[in-house]
Amino acid sequence: MKLFIATCFTAGGDVYPDEVSHERALRYSRIRQWLVLAGMIWSGAMSVVALVTGLSAGVRSQSRRLVPPTFGPTMPYTLVVSLLSFVASLPLAYFGGFVVEHRYRLSNQNHQAWIVEELKGLAVGLVISPPLVQGVYWIIQHYPRRWWAILSALTIPFTVILANLVPVLILPLFNKFEPLRDRGLAKRIKGLAAAQGVRVSNVMQMNMSKQTKKANAFFTGFGKTKRIVLGDTLLDEFSADEVEVVLAHELGHQVHRDIWKLIGLGTLTTTAISYLTHRASEPLLRRFGARWGIDADGGAGDIAALPALALVAGGASLVFLPLQNALTRHLIEHPADRFALDLTGKGDAFVRAMEKLGRMNLSNPTPSTLIKWLMYDHPTLQERIDFGRRYVSERNGQ
Ligand SMILES: [Zn+2]
């Protein structure tokens, strides 16, 4: 019993000041986990419904009537399906993105702001998806046996282009980005990096508080658009030393060229998922295609089969997710933590920053192994804190 209490206290005591706030964070993390699961089941169910009710085939046939044959039904089909799935996902999005966040006092958005943001997201999707799906289907139709390999290879240039454009075209639609206001801090980190022979790209801050009370930092962009971004929520709450270690972690990603590792990892998993989708969708469409109204000679190349491909690809990505997460944790995120500690030497600030990050985001410091494998591409909070502490004691012992 004593041991049990001690364990409980340690788990809460590391990050949360008392057991009540620890319990609250655990409840919040649990809800978020269920929401992820519900989202997957919901989108899978929508795909099944679209196929078995003939809705997908119906939208395809209507699209064919609407546009000239040379154009094909893909773009109008994608537009309609994007709209339909937006509407169908809205209740879950509202519950997860608004109700729960407000219940846990993490949101800074009123109803109007939330709706405007959802509509902006929809608009971005409606602009990007139709030409993208058109391109994908052109390849599927012209290379019915090799499309999976061609699409996987195209992931690399596509990701590079997207990574270049997202920070300058998409992200500013939702938040304001500006150079780090604290020039002293920017100068300090640049000095640290220069001492290591590293050139820092832009360090920017964003008004994350427009949406949330949660804190975050990330690196994004490619080439000229490469940047490290810190949330204003983080800057408001963290001391200079704590910001510095967070910044150093993000800098570590740049120094280690992690964007290329992520692209490599992404390409490998995309290849595996595309291949499995190709192999599994063939027999599936042969068996059920006619019943779902999919063209017998079209197979996967008929846009009406899109929900079937999405279903198979979704299942396949679940298989690779744990591996992808584990590789990201070990090869990308943990080394960035180590870099941050080596660069700054501020282990205590690192531990405090992690604890603060956990409290602000209501993170569960010690998720179960299953949840860790399925959902964590960073080491868990407790692992990061323990690493920081070990680093401090090893340094002191030297
Ligand atoms: Zn990171």
Residues whose N, C-alpha, C, O or C-beta is under 5 A from the ligand:
A	BS01	ZN	E333 A336
